[in-house]
Amino acid sequence: MKKIFIAGILLAASSTGFAQDVDKLISKDYVTKVIKTLSADDMQGRGTFTPGIEKAAQFIEGEYKSIGLKPMEGQTGYRQNFTMVRTTPVNSAVSVNGTVVAPEKVAIISATSFNWSKPEDAQISKVTADMDFAKEYRSFLGKGNGQIVFVDPKFEEFFKRLQRYTRSRTAFKDAPPTPPVVFILGNYDAVNSFNIVNQVKSEELPLFNIAGIIPGKSKPNEYVVFSGHYDHLGILKGAEVMQGDSIANGADDDASGTTAVITLAKYFKKLNNNERTLIFVAFTAEEIGEYGSAYFAKTVDPDKVVAMFNIEMIGKPSKWGTNSAFITGFERSNFGTILQNNLTQTKFKFYPDPYPDQNLFYRSDNASLAEVGVPAHTISTDQIDSDKLYHTVKDELSSLDVDNITATIKAIALSSRTIVSGQDTPTRVPKVK
């Protein structure tokens, strides 16, 4: 009993010591500086393939260099360069039963030009009002020679988001082309004829993650990843412009997560006691298909990655208030349990994802590594079911609570310590077959 009592005192003392380190090494002033820079108007919303994202990349590289991170093995700098093919619509026209369909009611996903008018050109499907379009739309991709999908007007809001996604189509250079899908908003009792013409142009463009490491002392071949995405939507057009503001600054989504990655890199470098190798990566192209994280997953051996802390939208208090956050896929490994055990001496608490209908576990940059068995989870505080600023020009620094961001970063630093030290190893996530 005496030994247990002494052990309890030592554990409490250790936790207190770590908490003091966190308060000393992670400051609100630094957090404010980083997120203010990343979400400023001169970053132009950090849209993929824009000068704004280049400027953001240079800033992150500068912070990594100042902190003293090393490039990943085989790299001469912090950039993980890769090439994507961007396909942009040039001209399209759609008619059904001899009547032209208005452009705002059409969303075409295609990397190729095509001309459809015969029944054998495409399979026709419908999304009825009793279905969940947000969950089901991916099931239409990659089927048959092509798809025409009529979508009930009930889903107009999601349809608008889908249209934004289809303004351009991006794929890896070596990816095989997928069959086109044409989504049409409207109810049609019968489809007697259709004529769909779609013309596109394709161009090869460079992309880059920004990644740096702190080598592990005794377990250098075991990796712990801290990540967030630094891209956002860029400059919006048309109805998305609000009160003359067209810049989607992405302060919460995901300048807040990228700020956490940079701040944690600075913290762990100062501590200089990590037994496992720590990888800090700012992903590109999350908003157009999670391509940065998909490429990153090709560059690391998943069996060597013991955990991934993906950080996404921590700018506002969660549904449980301050000092709380949720972990996607909480039930898929004991990752969350380990984190919470490391916070027993603090006020902060991690909860399971309260929004299972949003399918968040596979909607962020943790997905590519989770699919191959890595305990890769996303940490967030966003109330995604009611966040009216999400993907709008109003996602600005002024709408965020920097105290909440700072507290969440500190909690991640404290909760990760036994994984960083090699003491705890989360159970693996079931692989996607």
Stockholm file with secondary structure:
# STOCKHOLM 1.0

chainA/1-433         MKKIFIAGILLAASSTGFAQDVDKLISKDYVTKVIKTLSADDMQGRGTFTPGIEKAAQFIEGEYKSIGLKPMEGQTGYRQNFTMVRTTPVNSAVSVNGTVVAPEKVAIISATSFNWSKPEDAQISKVTADMDFAKEYRSFLGKGNGQIVFVDPKFEEFFKRLQRYTRSRTAFKDAPPTPPVVFILGNYDAVNSFNIVNQVKSEELPLFNIAGIIPGKSKPNEYVVFSGHYDHLGILKGAEVMQGDSIANGADDDASGTTAVITLAKYFKKLNNNERTLIFVAFTAEEIGEYGSAYFAKTVDPDKVVAMFNIEMIGKPSKWGTNSAFITGFERSNFGTILQNNLTQTKFKFYPDPYPDQNLFYRSDNASLAEVGVPAHTISTDQIDSDKLYHTVKDELSSLDVDNITATIKAIALSSRTIVSGQDTPTRVPKVK
#=GR chainA/1-433 SS CHHHHHHHHHHHHHHHHHHHHHHHHCCHHHHHHHHHHHTSGGGGGGBTTSHHHHHHHHHHHHHHHHHTCBCCTTCSSSEEEEEEEEEEEEEEEEEETTEECCGGGEEEECSSCEEECSGGGCEEEEECTTSCHHHHGGGGTTCSSCEEEEECGGGHHHHHHHHHHTTSEEEETTCCCCCCEEEEESCCSCCCCEEEEEEEEEEEEEEEEEEEEECCSSEEEEEEEEEEECCBCEECCGGGCBTTBCEECCIIIIIIHHHHHHHHHHHHHHHCCCSEEEEEEEESCTTTTSHHHHHHHHHSCGGGEEEEEEECCCSSCBTTBSSEEEETTGGGSSHHHHHHHTTTTSSCEEEECSCGGGCGGGSSTTHHHHTTTCCEEEEECCCTTTCTTTTSTTCCGGGSCHHHHHHHHHHHHHHTHHHHTTSCCCCCCCCCC
#=GC SS_cons         CHHHHHHHHHHHHHHHHHHHHHHHHCCHHHHHHHHHHHTSGGGGGGBTTSHHHHHHHHHHHHHHHHHTCBCCTTCSSSEEEEEEEEEEEEEEEEEETTEECCGGGEEEECSSCEEECSGGGCEEEEECTTSCHHHHGGGGTTCSSCEEEEECGGGHHHHHHHHHHTTSEEEETTCCCCCCEEEEESCCSCCCCEEEEEEEEEEEEEEEEEEEEECCSSEEEEEEEEEEECCBCEECCGGGCBTTBCEECCIIIIIIHHHHHHHHHHHHHHHCCCSEEEEEEEESCTTTTSHHHHHHHHHSCGGGEEEEEEECCCSSCBTTBSSEEEETTGGGSSHHHHHHHTTTTSSCEEEECSCGGGCGGGSSTTHHHHTTTCCEEEEECCCTTTCTTTTSTTCCGGGSCHHHHHHHHHHHHHHTHHHHTTSCCCCCCCCCC
//
